């Protein structure tokens, strides 16, 4: 069931096709995963910078000169939405140029810059383009020429200009296909009127099941309850390695961040049928693929597209739209041609189809629900590659799958447009298809969820209470981006917050508890109609499980009969009848309101069998299936072993089989213990996290204590964790008495995930939290853990977390009181001189126990070295100092050298690679280090030392007897001096000299 409501209007969206999106969607700060044990702190390799093509500006300038004024006008209208975002960072300069050239008045220029200064860059660029459109052709030409001359590396603008540069002569004719429609032939007018009226009647309403009211079905007007869900235009993974709902929920946090940073490429539904000018030059129409998880709103969006066409609101570039559900096509079990296929579902077209085929560019075919299709789409089939048997004629008899393939590939009715919708599970079937636009429905973001609940509850007080409970529940909230899931949440939670005479119960807290109450609420409405509820649910669950095994979510009357489930009022209240044009009993279809309900009913059946069965074997087989498609089913099974979830259902269905509950508990224990030692790769880590979810759903504290109570290490590095994962991890760590190591490096937990873990972080001895985008607020949480009187943290690794000097005060306060921390890594952040000065004060505190301080790549200069030098002179515990990748310069290192001479200085390991030093500081540095009797490791690579410094380095190597390793590579030594230095490592055993 897919339900939508109105939403806040979305901002203007960018327009991209598949070939144009891949570069844009690549994250700008992706860092390769570092393997365990790599010496990442000492890697001196500088990053490489990209270079622009110097000829690109002249090429685009020549292309623009070839455009007349009307073509430039077309370009601006076509690229308008994308330009608004592409020029946000440069509106001031463009506005100033247009003012100086006399196109903008002072007042207009001031208004543009005023918006920019206030931080409203989007409004500023929008205003500027509005003004340019009003000023006329010369202003537009001046603006395009300005863009062509700019080579400042703005990727979005560069991509637009590259596309224009590649335009062919016929491209401009294709930009506004449908703006000036040809007159429809007289013989088609009556058919079009009838078609519009038929489609309007079929699509103007939404039918949904209700259990909060007495009505079995509630009917809403589509226009009143449709939500403009976010659609992203981006290539998606077509091979899933975990359950689709969990995978997309995991990635939804990434999308939300991109949405907030305006980095996400979004499109409007009408852009599904638009290609870029260069791609639409051949006028062959476009095939588009729209994916989305179960219940996200694909079918409802198709309904809205058809409704908007039928009511002449949008999509008028098409004279006719033909929409098919793949479940309907499953019933066509014989060869057929396209003409007869149309007449099967739209019989009123009669004898006018031959006229219709004359203008294929005015036709749109929609195929909804590829994942539910029983046929085979074979884009490698030789019949589709030019032989005489290829389906190129609407009258050619073939399989339905051949018709669909030929339309998508534009071999049948070339010029028509095709839209295919699918769940991610079947998207791989289109990998070799001629898809021009790939898109995915993101679902609801930000306040859209709250507005959704305001729409589905008539009582706004109940809506507010349900949403508040949902927001506060860290397990239930993350999946509420899905409209159908929100509907289930509303139906399940609504009764708990609706005023009544009954005793107020505690609302569900876990997913299993939520679905348990969903079923109970349903049974309250139907229990009097059935004699043996337990037997009905057992048979229903068996059918549901068979469907999961066969990747089947739509059931026919034959399936109901097979499992002795005769259609009845009870079943129609529980199973949602799909909207059918043919309501005959032979073709009726049934589906659970949501995939997760099918999974829950399948799990419930395992506890209702009259005799115990080998549940362990069944669960093992389910867990071993590819793509993790049984993962939610397994969580429900684990959850139903909990009395909190089972008892409400047992009131209606009788007691659960105790043997089954006991065996499920044993299975969970076995899986948790087994995965604790199997976390070497990403699959092992994901399976480990899944087993922890089983524990969380089971709500069995004794079981959790016996399995994870003595665990010392949790390692999930490189596995993207959601806030829900972090909540589960929080509960697990809370039960651990021996936890030592928590490795969450590169898990993308961000501040939100760290907030869930915050109360238990102090229990760990080693925390590896690098590459998580924690930001300065995250340090405040960590500071609280460090100041906890029971803190055991000895090593804290925070590299690459976007930290600035704003967090230094919190961190310094923690270091001033903490008595356990000995290793602190802050590399690859932006602490700056001011941040390090604050830290230096804390490091000089005699109670500070820091032994290793890593400040690599922190935008430091010589301005902070005096404070660092003071620290070196007074701190009695600091032995390792890593400062590589900062611009300390000769003056900064000379100050450090003074401190290194101090007898109180305990430095044993000093890494100063790539700090901008030359021969000028050699004497001071070597003189200081020569007096040090405990120095073991020295890195001075990637600087500007020459042969002049070789005698000093030779002296150091020969006289500093404690030195075991010195790295001098990437300096400016001659080959002979390099050989000389290298030979010095033979002066004593155990010494390594690298040049």
ChimeraX attribute file (.defattr): number of C-alpha atoms within 10 A of each C-alpha:
attribute: neighborCount
match mode: 1-to-1
recipient: residues
	/A:1	24
	/A:2	21
	/A:3	26
	/A:4	27
	/A:5	23
	/A:6	17
	/A:7	19
	/A:8	11
	/A:9	9
	/A:10	12
	/A:11	11
	/A:12	16
	/A:13	20
	/A:14	22
	/A:15	24
	/A:16	28
	/A:17	24
	/A:18	16
	/A:19	14
	/A:20	17
	/A:21	18
	/A:22	14
	/A:23	13
	/A:24	16
	/A:25	15
	/A:26	10
	/A:27	10
	/A:28	9
	/A:29	6
	/A:30	8
	/A:31	10
	/A:32	8
	/A:33	12
	/A:34	13
	/A:35	10
	/A:36	9
	/A:37	6
	/A:38	9
	/A:39	9
	/A:40	11
	/A:41	19
	/A:42	17
	/A:43	12
	/A:44	19
	/A:45	11
	/A:46	9
	/A:47	6
	/A:48	6
	/A:49	6
	/A:50	7
	/A:51	7
	/A:52	11
	/A:53	8
	/A:54	9
	/A:55	8
	/A:56	16
	/A:57	20
	/A:58	12
	/A:59	15
	/A:60	22
	/A:61	18
	/A:62	13
	/A:63	15
	/A:64	20
	/A:65	13
	/A:66	12
	/A:67	15
	/A:68	11
	/A:69	16
	/A:70	11
	/A:71	17
	/A:72	20
	/A:73	16
	/A:74	15
	/A:75	18
	/A:76	19
	/A:77	15
	/A:78	17
	/A:79	18
	/A:80	19
	/A:81	18
	/A:82	19
	/A:83	20
	/A:84	23
	/A:85	21
	/A:86	21
	/A:87	22
	/A:88	17
	/A:89	14
	/A:90	15
	/A:91	25
	/A:92	22
	/A:93	12
	/A:94	19
	/A:95	28
	/A:96	19
	/A:97	17
	/A:98	20
	/A:99	17
	/A:100	13
	/A:101	12
	/A:102	11
	/A:103	21
	/A:104	20
	/A:105	15
	/A:106	13
	/A:107	9
	/A:108	16
	/A:109	22
	/A:110	16
	/A:111	15
	/A:112	24
	/A:113	21
	/A:114	15
	/A:115	18
	/A:116	20
	/A:117	11
	/A:118	9
	/A:119	11
	/A:120	14
	/A:121	23
	/A:122	20
	/A:123	15
	/A:124	27
	/A:125	27
	/A:126	20
	/A:127	18
	/A:128	23
	/A:129	22
	/A:130	12
	/A:131	19
	/A:132	21
	/A:133	15
	/A:134	10
	/A:135	13
	/A:136	13
	/A:137	17
	/A:138	13
	/A:139	19
	/A:140	23
	/A:141	19
	/A:142	17
	/A:143	18
	/A:144	19
	/A:145	17
	/A:146	15
	/A:147	18
	/A:148	21
	/A:149	13
	/A:150	12
	/A:151	14
	/A:152	10
	/A:153	11
	/A:154	13
	/A:155	12
	/A:156	17
	/A:157	21
	/A:158	19
	/A:159	16
	/A:160	17
	/A:161	21
	/A:162	15
	/A:163	16
	/A:164	19
	/A:165	18
	/A:166	15
	/A:167	17
	/A:168	14
	/A:169	11
	/A:170	14
	/A:171	19
	/A:172	21
	/A:173	14
	/A:174	18
	/A:175	22
	/A:176	14
	/A:177	17
	/A:178	15
	/A:179	9
	/A:180	9
	/A:181	12
	/A:182	11
	/A:183	8
	/A:184	13
	/A:185	10
	/A:186	8
	/A:187	12
	/A:188	17
	/A:189	13
	/A:190	13
	/A:191	17
	/A:192	18
	/A:193	11
	/A:194	15
	/A:195	19
	/A:196	20
	/A:197	14
	/A:198	14
	/A:199	21
	/A:200	19
	/A:201	12
	/A:202	17
	/A:203	19
	/A:204	19
	/A:205	18
	/A:206	22
	/A:207	18
	/A:208	17
	/A:209	21
	/A:210	18
	/A:211	21
	/A:212	17
	/A:213	11
	/A:214	9
	/A:215	11
	/A:216	15
	/A:217	16
	/A:218	14
	/A:219	12
	/A:220	16
	/A:221	13
	/A:222	21
	/A:223	16
	/A:224	14
	/A:225	18
	/A:226	20
	/A:227	24
	/A:228	21
	/A:229	28
	/A:230	19
	/A:231	23
	/A:232	25
	/A:233	29
	/A:234	25
	/A:235	16
	/A:236	16
	/A:237	11
	/A:238	15
	/A:239	12
	/A:240	19
	/A:241	14
	/A:242	19
	/A:243	19
	/A:244	21
	/A:245	22
	/A:246	18
	/A:247	17
	/A:248	20
	/A:249	21
	/A:250	19
	/A:251	15
	/A:252	20
	/A:253	20
	/A:254	15
	/A:255	19
	/A:256	17
	/A:257	12
	/A:258	15
	/A:259	16
	/A:260	11
	/A:261	9
	/A:262	12
	/A:263	16
	/A:264	21
	/A:265	20
	/A:266	25
	/A:267	25
	/A:268	18
	/A:269	20
	/A:270	10
	/A:271	18
	/A:272	25
	/A:273	19
	/A:274	24
	/A:275	22
	/A:276	22
	/A:277	24
	/A:278	19
	/A:279	21
	/A:280	22
	/A:281	19
	/A:282	13
	/A:283	17
	/A:284	18
	/A:285	26
	/A:286	26
	/A:287	28
	/A:288	26
	/A:289	23
	/A:290	25
	/A:291	27
	/A:292	24
	/A:293	24
	/A:294	27
	/A:295	24
	/A:296	28
	/A:297	26
	/A:298	24
	/A:299	20
	/A:300	20
	/A:301	21
	/A:302	22
	/A:303	22
	/A:304	20
	/A:305	20
	/A:306	25
	/A:307	24
	/A:308	20
	/A:309	21
	/A:310	27
	/A:311	14
	/A:312	11
	/A:313	10
	/A:314	14
	/A:315	19
	/A:316	19
	/A:317	19
	/A:318	19
	/A:319	22
	/A:320	22
	/A:321	23
	/A:322	16
	/A:323	21
	/A:324	18
	/A:325	18
	/A:326	23
	/A:327	23
	/A:328	18
	/A:329	18
	/A:330	14
	/A:331	11
	/A:332	13
	/A:333	10
	/A:334	9
	/A:335	13
	/A:336	18
	/A:337	18
	/A:338	22
	/A:339	19
	/A:340	16
	/A:341	18
	/A:342	17
	/A:343	14
	/A:344	12
	/A:345	16
	/A:346	17
	/A:347	11
	/A:348	16
	/A:349	19
	/A:350	13
	/A:351	13
	/A:352	13
	/A:353	17
	/A:354	11
	/A:355	11
	/A:356	18
	/A:357	16
	/A:358	10
	/A:359	16
	/A:360	19
	/A:361	21
	/A:362	23
	/A:363	20
	/A:364	23
	/A:365	19
	/A:366	22
	/A:367	21
	/A:368	23
	/A:369	21
	/A:370	24
	/A:371	20
	/A:372	20
	/A:373	20
	/A:374	14
	/A:375	15
	/A:376	12
	/A:377	19
	/A:378	16
	/A:379	20
	/A:380	10
	/A:381	11
	/A:382	11
	/A:383	15
	/A:384	19
	/A:385	14
	/A:386	11
	/A:387	9
	/A:388	9
	/A:389	13
	/A:390	19
	/A:391	26
	/A:392	18
	/A:393	16
	/A:394	18
	/A:395	13
	/A:396	17
	/A:397	18
	/A:398	16
	/A:399	18
	/A:400	23
	/A:401	19
	/A:402	25
	/A:403	25
	/A:404	20
	/A:405	22
	/A:406	24
	/A:407	23
	/A:408	29
	/A:409	23
	/A:410	20
	/A:411	20
	/A:412	22
	/A:413	23
	/A:414	19
	/A:415	21
	/A:416	24
	/A:417	26
	/A:418	27
	/A:419	21
	/A:420	25
	/A:421	26
	/A:422	26
	/A:423	21
	/A:424	25
	/A:425	22
	/A:426	19
	/A:427	22
	/A:428	14
	/A:429	16
	/A:430	19
	/A:431	11
	/A:432	11
	/A:433	19
	/A:434	17
	/A:435	19
	/A:436	23
	/A:437	25
	/A:438	22
	/A:439	25
	/A:440	25
	/A:441	22
	/A:442	25
	/A:443	24
	/A:444	26
	/A:445	19
	/A:446	11
	/A:447	10
	/A:448	19
	/A:449	20
	/A:450	20
	/A:451	19
	/A:452	25
	/A:453	23
	/A:454	19
	/A:455	17
	/A:456	18
	/A:457	17
	/A:458	10
	/A:459	11
	/A:460	13
	/A:461	13
	/A:462	21
	/A:463	23
	/A:464	17
	/A:465	17
	/A:466	25
	/A:467	24
	/A:468	12
	/A:469	17
	/A:470	22
	/A:471	15
	/A:472	11
	/A:473	16
	/A:474	18
	/A:475	19
	/A:476	20
	/A:477	18
	/A:478	19
	/A:479	18
	/A:480	21
	/A:481	21
	/A:482	27
	/A:483	26
	/A:484	21
	/A:485	24
	/A:486	24
	/A:487	25
	/A:488	21
	/A:489	22
	/A:490	22
	/A:491	25
	/A:492	25
	/A:493	24
	/A:494	19
	/A:495	19
	/A:496	19
	/A:497	18
	/A:498	16
	/A:499	10
	/A:500	9
	/A:501	6
	/A:502	6
	/A:503	7
	/A:504	12
	/A:505	9
	/A:506	8
	/A:507	17
	/A:508	21
	/A:509	16
	/A:510	21
	/A:511	19
	/A:512	25
	/A:513	22
	/A:514	20
	/A:515	22
	/A:516	26
	/A:517	22
	/A:518	19
	/A:519	19
	/A:520	20
	/A:521	19
	/A:522	18
	/A:523	21
	/A:524	11
	/A:525	16
	/A:526	17
	/A:527	15
	/A:528	11
	/A:529	12
	/A:530	14
	/A:531	9
	/A:532	12
	/A:533	16
	/A:534	19
	/A:535	16
	/A:536	18
	/A:537	19
	/A:538	23
	/A:539	21
	/A:540	22
	/A:541	23
	/A:542	19
	/A:543	24
	/A:544	28
	/A:545	24
	/A:546	14
	/A:547	18
	/A:548	19
	/A:549	13
	/A:550	9
	/A:551	13
	/A:552	18
	/A:553	19
	/A:554	17
	/A:555	19
	/A:556	16
	/A:557	16
	/A:558	15
	/A:559	16
	/A:560	18
	/A:561	11
	/A:562	12
	/A:563	15
	/A:564	13
	/A:565	17
	/A:566	14
	/A:567	14
	/A:568	11
	/A:569	13
	/A:570	17
	/A:571	17
	/A:572	15
	/A:573	19
	/A:574	22
	/A:575	20
	/A:576	19
	/A:577	21
	/A:578	17
	/A:579	13
	/A:580	14
	/A:581	12
	/A:582	11
	/A:583	11
	/A:584	8
	/A:585	10
	/A:586	11
	/A:587	15
	/A:588	18
	/A:589	22
	/A:590	21
	/A:591	21
	/A:592	20
	/A:593	24
	/A:594	20
	/A:595	21
	/A:596	19
	/A:597	22
	/A:598	23
	/A:599	25
	/A:600	25
	/A:601	26
	/A:602	27
	/A:603	25
	/A:604	26
	/A:605	23
	/A:606	24
	/A:607	25
	/A:608	22
	/A:609	16
	/A:610	12
	/A:611	9
	/A:612	15
	/A:613	14
	/A:614	9
	/A:615	17
	/A:616	16
	/A:617	11
	/A:618	11
	/A:619	17
	/A:620	13
	/A:621	11
	/A:622	18
	/A:623	17
	/A:624	12
	/A:625	13
	/A:626	12
	/A:627	15
	/A:628	21
	/A:629	24
	/A:630	22
	/A:631	25
	/A:632	24
	/A:633	25
	/A:634	27
	/A:635	25
	/A:636	28
	/A:637	29
	/A:638	26
	/A:639	29
	/A:640	28
	/A:641	26
	/A:642	18
	/A:643	17
	/A:644	17
	/A:645	24
	/A:646	23
	/A:647	16
	/A:648	17
	/A:649	21
	/A:650	15
	/A:651	10
	/A:652	16
	/A:653	21
	/A:654	14
	/A:655	14
	/A:656	22
	/A:657	16
	/A:658	12
	/A:659	14
	/A:660	21
	/A:661	22
	/A:662	11
	/A:663	17
	/A:664	24
	/A:665	22
	/A:666	13
	/A:667	17
	/A:668	25
	/A:669	19
	/A:670	13
	/A:671	18
	/A:672	22
	/A:673	16
	/A:674	13
	/A:675	18
	/A:676	22
	/A:677	13
	/A:678	14
	/A:679	18
	/A:680	12
	/A:681	12
	/A:682	15
	/A:683	14
	/A:684	16
	/A:685	22
	/A:686	19
	/A:687	21
	/A:688	23
	/A:689	25
	/A:690	22
	/A:691	25
	/A:692	25
	/A:693	24
	/A:694	26
	/A:695	26
	/A:696	23
	/A:697	25
	/A:698	27
	/A:699	19
	/A:700	17
	/A:701	14
	/A:702	10
	/A:703	16
	/A:704	22
	/A:705	16
	/A:706	14
	/A:707	22
	/A:708	24
	/A:709	18
	/A:710	13
	/A:711	20
	/A:712	17
	/A:713	17
	/A:714	20
	/A:715	18
	/A:716	23
	/A:717	27
	/A:718	20
	/A:719	20
	/A:720	20
	/A:721	22
	/A:722	24
	/A:723	24
	/A:724	21
	/A:725	21
	/A:726	22
	/A:727	21
	/A:728	24
	/A:729	20
	/A:730	20
	/A:731	19
	/A:732	22
	/A:733	24
	/A:734	18
	/A:735	21
	/A:736	21
	/A:737	15
	/A:738	16
	/A:739	21
	/A:740	18
	/A:741	19
	/A:742	21
	/A:743	18
	/A:744	22
	/A:745	25
	/A:746	25
	/A:747	20
	/A:748	26
	/A:749	26
	/A:750	22
	/A:751	20
	/A:752	16
	/A:753	22
	/A:754	24
	/A:755	19
	/A:756	21
	/A:757	24
	/A:758	18
	/A:759	18
	/A:760	18
	/A:761	25
	/A:762	23
	/A:763	23
	/A:764	24
	/A:765	20
	/A:766	22
	/A:767	22
	/A:768	20
	/A:769	26
	/A:770	24
	/A:771	25
	/A:772	24
	/A:773	20
	/A:774	24
	/A:775	18
	/A:776	19
	/A:777	17
	/A:778	21
	/A:779	23
	/A:780	17
	/A:781	20
	/A:782	22
	/A:783	21
	/A:784	19
	/A:785	23
	/A:786	27
	/A:787	18
	/A:788	17
	/A:789	12
	/A:790	11
	/A:791	20
	/A:792	21
	/A:793	23
	/A:794	21
	/A:795	20
	/A:796	21
	/A:797	20
	/A:798	25
	/A:799	25
	/A:800	24
	/A:801	25
	/A:802	16
	/A:803	26
	/A:804	17
	/A:805	20
	/A:806	17
	/A:807	19
	/A:808	22
	/A:809	19
	/A:810	20
	/A:811	23
	/A:812	21
	/A:813	18
	/A:814	23
	/A:815	25
	/A:816	20
	/A:817	17
	/A:818	24
	/A:819	19
	/A:820	19
	/A:821	22
	/A:822	18
	/A:823	19
	/A:824	20
	/A:825	21
	/A:826	23
	/A:827	26
	/A:828	22
	/A:829	20
	/A:830	20
	/A:831	25
	/A:832	22
	/A:833	19
	/A:834	16
	/A:835	22
	/A:836	23
	/A:837	23
	/A:838	21
	/A:839	24
	/A:840	22
	/A:841	17
	/A:842	21
	/A:843	26
	/A:844	21
	/A:845	16
	/A:846	12
	/A:847	17
	/A:848	22
	/A:849	22
	/A:850	23
	/A:851	18
	/A:852	20
	/A:853	19
	/A:854	23
	/A:855	26
	/A:856	28
	/A:857	24
	/A:858	26
	/A:859	17
	/A:860	24
	/A:861	17
	/A:862	21
	/A:863	17
	/A:864	20
	/A:865	23
	/A:866	19
	/A:867	20
	/A:868	22
	/A:869	22
	/A:870	18
	/A:871	23
	/A:872	28
	/A:873	19
	/A:874	19
	/A:875	23
	/A:876	21
	/A:877	21
	/A:878	24
	/A:879	19
	/A:880	21
	/A:881	19
	/A:882	23
	/A:883	25
	/A:884	29
	/A:885	26
	/A:886	20
	/A:887	20
	/A:888	25
	/A:889	19
	/A:890	20
	/A:891	16
	/A:892	22
	/A:893	24
	/A:894	24
	/A:895	22
	/A:896	25
	/A:897	22
	/A:898	19
	/A:899	21
	/A:900	23
	/A:901	19
	/A:902	16
	/A:903	12
	/A:904	14
	/A:905	21
	/A:906	22
	/A:907	24
	/A:908	18
	/A:909	20
	/A:910	19
	/A:911	23
	/A:912	26
	/A:913	28
	/A:914	26
	/A:915	27
	/A:916	20
	/A:917	24
	/A:918	17
	/A:919	17
	/A:920	16
	/A:921	19
	/A:922	21
	/A:923	14
	/A:924	18
	/A:925	21
	/A:926	19
	/A:927	17
	/A:928	18
	/A:929	19
	/A:930	20
	/A:931	16
	/A:932	22
	/A:933	16
	/A:934	17
	/A:935	22
	/A:936	19
	/A:937	18
	/A:938	21
	/A:939	22
	/A:940	23
	/A:941	24
	/A:942	23
	/A:943	20
	/A:944	17
	/A:945	23
	/A:946	14
	/A:947	16
	/A:948	15
	/A:949	17
	/A:950	18
	/A:951	12
	/A:952	17
	/A:953	19
	/A:954	15
	/A:955	13
	/A:956	17
	/A:957	25
	/A:958	14
	/A:959	13
	/A:960	17
	/A:961	16
	/A:962	15
	/A:963	23
	/A:964	18
	/A:965	18
	/A:966	22
	/A:967	18
	/A:968	22
	/A:969	19
	/A:970	17
	/A:971	19
	/A:972	18
	/A:973	20
	/A:974	11
	/A:975	10
	/A:976	10
	/A:977	17
	/A:978	18
	/A:979	12
	/A:980	14
	/A:981	20
	/A:982	16
	/A:983	12
	/A:984	15
	/A:985	19
	/A:986	12
	/A:987	10
	/A:988	12
	/A:989	8
	/A:990	10
	/A:991	17
	/A:992	18
	/A:993	19
	/A:994	14
	/A:995	18
